[in-house]
Amino acid sequence: MKASELRNREIADLNILLLDKLKEQFNLRMQRATGQLARPDQLRKVRRDIARIKTVINEKKAGKSS
C-alpha cells in the first residue's frame, strides 16, 4: 500500500483501515507466538502499513488545523 493511495482517502476511511491493520497485526503476532506463522515477512509489511496510515492521518489533521 502506497502513501499516495492513502492520501486520496478520507480520515474516516483511514481510521477503519488502521483498525483492520491493527487486528491483522494482532492475529499475526498470535500466530508467531504459537508457531503457526507461515510468512514472517507479513509482520513487517503490516507494521509499515500501520505507520504509513498513521502518518497520512496526522498529515491530514495538521493540514486542517492550519
C-alpha positions in Angstrom: 0.0 0.0 0.0 1.5 3.3 -1.1 1.2 6.6 0.8 -0.1 8.3 -2.4 -3.0 5.9 -2.4 -3.8 6.6 1.2 -3.7 10.4 0.7 -6.7 10.1 -1.6 -8.9 8.6 1.2 -10.9 10.4 3.9 -9.8 10.3 7.5 -12.8 8.1 8.4 -11.7 5.5 5.8 -8.2 5.7 7.1 -9.3 5.0 10.7 -11.2 2.0 9.5 -8.3 0.7 7.6 -6.0 1.4 10.5 -8.2 -0.7 12.8 -8.2 -3.6 10.3 -4.4 -3.5 10.1 -4.1 -3.4 13.9 -6.3 -6.5 14.1 -4.3 -8.2 11.4 -1.1 -7.4 13.3 -2.5 -8.9 16.4 -3.5 -12.1 14.6 -0.1 -12.4 13.1 1.6 -11.9 16.5 -0.6 -14.7 17.9 0.3 -17.0 15.0 4.0 -16.2 15.6 3.7 -17.0 19.3 2.0 -20.3 18.6 4.5 -21.2 15.9 1.9 -21.2 13.1 3.1 -18.1 11.2 3.9 -19.3 7.7 5.2 -16.0 6.3 7.2 -13.9 8.9 7.6 -11.1 6.4 3.9 -10.3 6.7 4.5 -8.8 10.2 7.0 -6.2 8.8 4.6 -5.3 5.9 1.7 -4.8 8.3 3.7 -2.8 10.7 4.9 -0.5 7.9 1.4 -0.1 6.6 0.2 1.0 10.0 3.0 3.6 10.2 2.0 4.9 6.7 -1.6 5.2 7.7 -0.8 7.0 10.9 1.5 9.4 9.1 -1.2 10.2 6.5 -3.8 10.7 9.2 -1.5 13.1 11.1 -0.7 15.0 7.8 -4.4 15.4 7.1 -5.1 16.6 10.7 -2.2 19.1 10.6 -3.5 20.4 7.2 -7.0 21.0 8.6 -5.8 23.0 11.6 -3.6 25.3 9.5 
